[in-house]
Amino acid sequence: MRITASAVLLALAALAADNSARLNQHRVSNSRSPAQEPGAEKELIPSLVEGLKSPRDWHNKRRPELLKLWGEILGKPRTTRWFGDIRKARILEKQETGTYTRIRLDLPIEKDFYQKHLLLLPPGPGPFPAVICWTSSSPDFVAPEQWWGRWLAEHGYVVLTSWSFIRHYRDGSSYRANTAGEKLQERFGNWLPMGKMVHDAQREAAYLRSLKQVDGKRIGFIGFSLGAKAAVYVAAFAPEFKATVALDPHIAVNGGTNWYAPWYLDWMGRDGRVLKLLNPDPNRPGFEHDHHELMALTAPRAFLLIGGSQSEDRGGDSDDLQSLGYYNRAREVYRLLGVLDRIQFVSTNDGHQPNGPNIDLAWQAFFGRWLK
């Protein structure tokens, strides 16, 4: 009997279905968070469909409100003069592996900043679906070739591996000591690093669309840890991507990880503007605005959240069972729009890793369904 991608996803998502009543916020387990919010886990995550009667209400009222809010949070570049022709790639090395072509190249993300990438091309003329793969905060930009890229290329996908600019930006700056954030603000003004990551992914998608081997209507994105954090924002704000996988981003904006950091959302920078927007009622435990809103903004496009822990409250980087509350609230929007099958949360015990038996089944089936 042939097992379909849909059957695999449904089986892996069974735990999420059994926990559809979970709607509480995540306990703040990061001792370094600038907003400890004791008691947040006792508060309900605000509904995004309350008062809405139809998809039209979502598109005409609630969705524009959320886009406006998150647009204020992320900011925008004060100039576009540094963005040139992304097609002017520097090809550094080309290698035939036997099953796909491996090309090392640099892309002009900015006119004076060429970022390292690895392009994997399956044999044949295409056009093929394509997936952009971002690494985490430690390995090199080529690591996603081993994690996901080899499998994808050998199954008929074009692959572009890379990393967030905060790993290696202009003049060798990085997220360490926030030098990348300082370089970003120096050139572009009030533009958060998360906003820049979305823009960079869009530039990479534009490069892929310029290749004759790529079907520009079937582009996906996958990221792990740091790359997964980028994936949450890419999914919401980059409609170029038809399907997105966020692998252990720790979806709660104020849970066990460090979304507050200056190289992500910079809560305390710029006079605490971002924290005030996320948490407009400081007398109520927990934030009014959280990443369930971004998952909802992704609709009707496909989104997969993969968690590495099935504990009740693991803390740290992994999405545990408490992440189901945010997923369930976003799921309500997908249900309203009639596309409930396009959002999935797969809970595993594979740990905070880019691969594992259940992790691999999930992303392979997901891309097989929505891109292939």
N, C-alpha and C positions, 0 to 999 in steps of 0.2 A: 504493500500500500504506500502510495506517495504522500509524504507529509508536507503540507503547504506552509509557506511563510506565515500565512494568517493563523494557521493552527498552532504554530510555534509561539507566536506572539500572544495568542489567547491563553495558552497554557502558562506562559511565563507571567502573564498579568493577572492570574487567578487570585493571588494574594491581595492585589490592589482592589479587585472587585469585592473581596470579602471584608475589606476595610473602608467601604464607601461612606460609612457614617463618621469617619474621623474628620473633624473640621477645626481642631484646636491648633493654636500657634505652637511653635517650637520653643522649648525651654532654652534660655540663653546659657550655654555651657562654656563659652569662651571667656576666660577670666580677663582678657585684654580688651574686650568690647567696651567702647566708650559709652554704651547705653545698656546697662545690665538688665533693666526692665524685670525686676522680680515679679513672679506671678504671671508672666506672659503666656505660659503654657496653659493657663486656665481660661484664657480668652479665645473666643471664636475668631477665626479668620473672616473678615468681612466678605459677604457675598457680592458677586459682580452681576448677578442676574436678578436680584431683588427689584421688583417694580417694573421689570421688562416683560413684555408680552409676546415679542416676536423678534426674529433676526434683524428686522429693520430697526427696532429700538436699540439693539446693540450697536449696529453700524452707524446710526445717526446720532446717538446720544452718548452711551457709555464709552464706546471705543474712542471717540474723539477726545473725551475728557481724560482718559488714561494716556493717550498719545501726547496731549498737551502737558500733563504732569511730568511724565518721564522725559519728555523733550526738555523741560526746564531742569530736570535733574542732570541729564547728560550734557547739556550745553551744546554748542556747535563751534566749528572753527571760525575764527574771525577773518580768515583769508583762505582762498582756494588756489592761490598762485603757485603753491608748492606741489600741486598734483598734476603731473604730466601724463604722458602716454604710457599706460601700463604694458602695452604690447612690446615695448622696447627692452626685451629681456636680454640678459647676457648669458649665453649658453657656455658653461664651463667644462662639462664632461658628458659624454654619451656612452652608455654601456648596454649591451644586449645580455640579459640574464638567462635566456632560453625560453622564458615564458612571458616576459614583457620587456619593454625598453625603459631604461633608467637614465634620467637626464638631470644633472645638477645645474641649477641656474639661479641667477639673481634677478629679482623683479624690482623696478623702480617704484616702490610704494610712495616715495616722495622723490622729487627731481634730483636731490642730492643724497638720497638714502636708498641704497639697493639692499633688499632683504633676501636672505638665503632661503631657497626652496628646493624641493626634490619633486620632479614630475615623473610619473609612471604611466606608460602608455601600453595598453594591451595590443596584441597583433591585429592587423586588419585596419580598414579605412574608417570604421565607425559609421555614423556618429554614435558614441557611447554615452551613457550617464557618467557623471563625474562626482567625486567626493573630495572636499577639502578637509584635511586632517591636521589638527593642532596638538602639539605636545603639551606637557605639563611644565612645572616650574623647575625641574631638574635636568631631564634628558635633553639631548641635542634635537635639532629640528628634523633629523632623519629618523628618529625613533618610531614615529608612526608607520614607517614602512614595515617594520617588524610586527607592530601591534595589529594593524588593520590593512595597510596598503598593499602588502603582497597578496593577501587573500582577495582583496577587491580587484586588483589588476588582473589576477589570474581568473577572475570570474566576470571580466568584461566591463570594468569601470576604469575611467581615467582617474588618476589620483594626484593631488597636489599636497605635499606635506609642508608644514611650516610651524611657526610658533608666534606667540603674542609679541608685539613690539617691545613690551616691558622686559623681555629676556635679553634683547640686544638692540639698542636704538642708536641714534646718531652719536658720534664721538665715543662709542663704546659704553654709553650709559645703559642702566638696567633698573630693575625694581629695587635693587639693593641701595639703601640710603635714599630711595626715591629719586635718583638722578634722571631716570627716564621720564617721570612725571614732571620734573622741573623743566626738562628739555621740551616736553609737549606744551606746557603752559607758556613757556618763553616764546614759542613760535606761533601757537594757535589760540592763546588766551583761555577763556572759560570753556574748556572742552575736557570732560573727564576721560581718563584712560579707557573706561569701558566703551565710551562713544567712539574713540579712536580705533578700538579693536573691531567694532562693527564695520567701520569705514574700511579698514584694511581687508577684512574678509570680502567686502563688496568689490574692492579692487582686484582681489584674487579671482573672484567669480568673473569679473570682466575679462581678465586675462584668459581664463578657461573658455569663455564664450568666443574668444577670437581664434580658437583652435578648430580646425576643420574636423578633428576627431571627436569633438565634444558636442553633445546635444544640449544646447543652452537652456532648455526647458526642464532638464532633469539634473539639477545640481544639488548635492547634499553637503552637510557639514557634520563632522564629529570631533569632539574634543574631550580630553580627560583632565580632571582636576582644574588647574588654571585654564586649560583649553575648554573644559566644560562650562566654566563660568562665562567665558566668551560666547559659548554656544547658546546659552540662555538669552543673551542679548542679540546675537546674530539671528536667532529664530524669530524674535519679536520684531526686529527693525530692519531686516534685510529680506525683502520679499523675493529676491533672486533665488533663495534656497527653498526647494520644494520639500525637503525632509531634513530634520536636524536631530542629532543625538547628543545629549549632555550626560556624560558618564561621571557620576559622583561630583557634582558641583557643590553639594550641600545647599539645596535650593533656598532654605530659609535665609533671609537677608540678615537676620540677627540671631543665628543659632550657635553652631560650634566652630564656625570658620571665620574668615577675616575679610568679608566684603567691605568693611569699614576702612580698609587700608588705603593710603593715598594713591597706590598704583591700581586701585579698583574704583571705588565710589567716593573716597576721600570725604567721609562724613564731617570731619571736624575742620577741614580746610575751607577757605573762602567764607569765613565767619560762621561755620556750621550750617550753611545754607541747605546742603543735601539732607542732613539729619532732620532739619525742621520740615522739609518737604515729605520725607518718609514717615515722620512721626509728628503730625500737626497737633495732636492732643497728648502732651507729655504727662497728663494726670491719669491717663488710661494705660494700664500695663499692656505692653506689646505695641507693635507698629500698625498703623492703619493701612499702610501701603507695603506690599511685599511682592515676591517674585511669582506668585500665582497670577498677578496681573500681566506679567510678561508672557507667561505660558498661554494665557487667554488671548493676548494680542497676536500670538502666532496663528491662531485659527483663521481660516480653515486649513492651513498647511499642516503637515505631519510633524509631530514632536514626540521623541522618546526620552524619558528620564530613566537612567539606570542607577540604582543604589547598590552600594557594596556591603550593607549591613542590614540584617533583619532583627537587630536588637531594638528595644523600645526607646532607648535614648543613649546612643553610643557617644555622642559628642564628636568633636574632631571633624575630619573632612568628609566622612561618608554620609550619604543620604540613608537615614534609618527609617523606621516605621513612622516617625513623626512627620516626615516629609509628605506622607500621604494626605495630610490636611490641605496642603497647598495644591497638590495635584487634583484632589477632589473638587476644590473650588474652581480651578481652571476647567475641569471636566464638565462642570455645569454649563459653561459657555459653549463648549464643543457640542454638548447635548442640545442646547437651544438652537444652534446653527445646523443641527442634523448631521454632524460629522463626527460622532462620538468615537468611531473606530480609528480616528487619526491622532489620538493622543493616548500614550501608554506610559505606565510606570512599572518597570520591572525591578522587583526587589530581590537581591541576591545576598548570599553570604560569602561572595568571592573576595571581599575585602576591597580596600582602596587601591585598586589595580586597574590597568587598562585592559586586561584580559582575564578570563576565567571561563569555566565551562558554561555557566549561565549567561555571563556577560556576552560571550562570543555568539551564542545562539541568538541572543536578543538583537544585537545590531545587525547581524547578517540577515536575519529574517526581515527586519524593519526596512533596510535598504532594498532587499529583494522585492518587497511588496510595493514600496512607494517610489522607487527609482527605476527598477527593472521592468 
